[in-house]
Amino acid sequence: MKDTEPWGSIVKIVRRDVIDDSHLEKYIPDPVIRQILARRGIKTEQDVTCKLCDIFHFKDFHDIDKASSIIADSIVNQEPILVAGDYDVDGITGTALGVRGLKDLGASDVTYYVPSRYEGGYGVSEEAVDNAIEHGVKLILTVDNGVSCKESIDYAKSRGLKVVITDHHETPEDLPLADAIVDPKLPVDKFPSKNLCGAGVLFYVLVATRACLRDRGFYEGRAVPKIGRFLDLVALGTIGDVMQLDANNRKLVKYGFERIRRGECVVGIRALASSCRVDLPSINSVSIAYDLCPRLNAPGRIKLENNPAVSLMLTDDDTEACIIARDLEMCNKRRGDYERVFLKEACEDAEKQAGNSAIVLYRSNWLVGLGGLIASRIKEKFSVPCFVFSGTGDELSGSARSVPGFSIVKILQTLSEKSPDLLIRFGGHAMAAGASIHKANFEKFKDLFNEVATQSLGQPADDEILSDGSLPPNYITVAFARDLEAYGPWGNGFEEPCFDGEFTVEDVFLVANRHLKFKLRNDDGSSMNAIKLRATPNERSITKFMRVRAVYTVGINHYMGSQRLEIKISAIEPV
């Protein structure tokens, strides 16, 4: 292990240990790539090839036989089905998957419901249930929600509706009275991967439903639908919800990416990529996370009367898709304007809590839909869990983002048990969750949350950047970058390879008043061009001829059919 001395900020470069990679020699000839993959847990040929045929089977899901049978009955009997989703990327792509997938399977009447963050709130509401009944719906199929919607689901059952829940969130002890619940987080569930997004869970349910219909002879004399063609939507949902790229998710995402890169994706993805100038052949986890997903999320984050994101994922008309994509672009710009103002205020408030094990913020003027983004930025800046609340009435809505080793949803469960009146409602995941509290309880919540964080984490830890070590200069090429890309997808839980080394600055200049472009010289005399996005004040003080240590990634910039090497610096400091 190797630690650098901090400079201007608390940053440590930690080189990953060298481990035995001999088991991969047969499949991966390059020693650098072999070591990178071994460090990330790659053990078998199946892990290396990452083929769709090697994904886990749906049979281990709890209730999936029951769920697929109920859905198959509705399709055979031509009953109206409502797909009830959510307003984030996972919910949007999952809703589109549900509508498209059910129609492909043979359903004749499929509608959808996606609530407003500001009006309907999370999950299925009783009002939505009443509207469904009014329109003749017989089955509600949820995606990315449902396990925490006990009151409304129980209400739907009391009104005579069938309900199948597909979800991936942590499950409460008191579950809704649904006809079937498919969620890998159920304590009784045996599915090997617990990291599926909501769209991923629904994908498996649709595959199981297809098998059920096929066994009943429903497709006799006609082609059996190919559910795999919708994995472009699952890929977006997985990356958008920042799910861990375990072995199973990597296969689903890789196949989804391949379809997108070939242009074999829904029209809306092509239009969205075009609107933010992302070449389809270059689609990867970064471009989806930082270009496509913010635009899909934008309408749900600001107070927009109608959310066009689902319509974009459902349209098959190129012209309509382009119009909606432009609308989303404008939504995203408005979201950015709000975020800049709110983030400045949040940073000012957070500085007053610097040194705490957690940061809890509240301002009445902040939009609820931007709470998660603000919490994420504060978490990154201070390296501690952050909760951001907003709201003008008695009830405050909060979004949280966490750090490794501190499960937000488990901590909220602990707080709920310790102080039953503290939380109105809560839910989510280990790294991202939400909660509602009474305004009068804000200071109490702040103190208790910090107390639990201190007990779990101690004092704020130094920032660490994990590096795969130095990279020989002859590896800093388009060919090597292309090889790395082929072994992806990279993302949460399967981190993109990152390297560090010492260089001499040959040139440096500021771009757009916030980014730094460098020309760095290796000790062998070779040079490379690199960019540091959102440079810190300390990084801006670096000048020509300085000796520096840089941490960087090696990638490919695809533009207009051409490819060039792209070096992105994650941290740089004088030696």
C-alpha positions, 0 to 999 in steps of 0.5 A: 500500500502507498499513501501520499502526503495530503496537499491542501485537502485531505486526499490519499492515493492508495494503491491496490494490492497485487494479487494472484491472477494466474487463474485468468492467464488462459483468458486474458493475455495482457498482464495489466488488464489481468491484474485489474480484473482479478482485483475486481473479483473476476474469477471465471471465463463466464465472468470475463466473457460476460454473456447474457446467457449466463445470467441467473435464472428467475426460478429463485425469486420468491413469489415469481411463479405466482406473479407470472401466473397472475400476469399471464391470466390477465394477458390471456383474459385480455384484462386491462393492466396498469403499470405503476412506476416512479418518477426517477430514471429507474421508475421511468425506464421500468414503467416503459419496460412494463408497458412495452413488455406486456404488450409484446407478451400479448396484453391488449390494454396496458396503461401506466401511472407515474406520480408527481414528486410534489403532488402524488408522492412516492408509490401508488396512491389511493387516488390512483387506485380509484382512477384505475378502477374507474377505467376498468383496470383489473391488475396493478403491476408495480415497478420500483415501488410497492413494498412500502405502500401498504395502505394504498396496496391494501386499499386496492385489494379491498376494492377487488383489484389484483396487485403484483408488486415488483420492487427492489427496495428494503422491505418492511416487516409489515408487508402489503396484502398483495397477490404476489411480491417479487423483491430480492430484498425479501428475507425469504428470497433466494435470488443470488443477486440483491443488486437489481434495479426496479427495471431489472426485477420487472425484466425477470418477471416478464421473462417468467411470464413469457415462460408461463404463457409459452407453457400454456401454448399461448404462442403456438403458431407465432413467434415467442417474444424476445424480452432481451430486446428491452435490456437497453431500458434495464441498463439505463435503470441500473446505471441511473439508480447507481446499482452495484455492477455485480456479475449478474448486473454487468451482463444485463448492462453490457447487453443493454449497452451493446443494443444502444451502441448498435442503435437497436434501442428505443427511439427515445434513447437515440433522441436523448443521446442526440440532444446532449451530443453523445454518440451512440457507439460511445455509450458507457456508464459515464455518459449515461450517468452524467448526460442521459439520466439527469435529463430523464430525472429533470422533470421529476425534480422541478415542479413540472405539471406533466412529466414527458420522460415516460412518453419519450421512452414509449414513443416510436415516432422519431419526430415526437422523440426529438421534440420531447428530448428538447423539452427535457433539455430545457427542463435540465437547464432549469434544474441546473439553475435551481441547483446552483443556487441551492448548492451554494446555500447548502455549502454555506450551511454545511461549513457550520457542521464541518467536523461532524460525522454527519451533516443534516440541512434544511431550508424551506425554499429548496425544491424537494426534487433537488434534495438528493442532488444537494445531499450527494454533492455535500457528501462528496465535499465533506465525505460524510453522510448527508440528509437534506430536508425541505418544505414549507409546512409541518411535514419536511421531506428529506433525501439522504446520501451515504458513504460506504459502511453506513446504511442509511435505511438501516440507520433510519430503522434504528432511529424509528425504533429508538424514537417511534414518533420521530419519522413519519415515513422512510425508505430506500437503500443503503447509500440513498434513502428518503424520510419525512419528519415533522418540522418540530422534530428537525433538531431532534432528528439532526442530533440523533442522526449525528449521534448514530453516525458518530457511533458507526463511523467515528470522525470523518475519514480522509478521502481515499483514491484507489489506484491500480498503480502506475501505467507504463507509458507505452500503455497510454494509447487508444488501443489500450483504452479500447481494450479496457472498454471491452472488459466493461461495463465499469461503474459502482462495485466494478470501478473503472481502472484508475492509475497514478504516476509522477509527471512534469507539467509541460503546459497548463491552461484554464478552460471555461473558468473551471477546468484545467487542461494539462500536457504532462511529460513522462520520465521517458520523454513521452507526453500526454494531454489530460483534463481535470474537470472542476479544478479546485483552487489548489489545483489551479495553482499548479504551473508549468515545470512543476513536478506533480503526482496525478491520478487518472483514467484512460478512455476513448473520446468518440466523436463523429465517427473518430476516436481519440485518447482521453485522459481524465485526471481525478486528482493532481498535486505537487510532489 
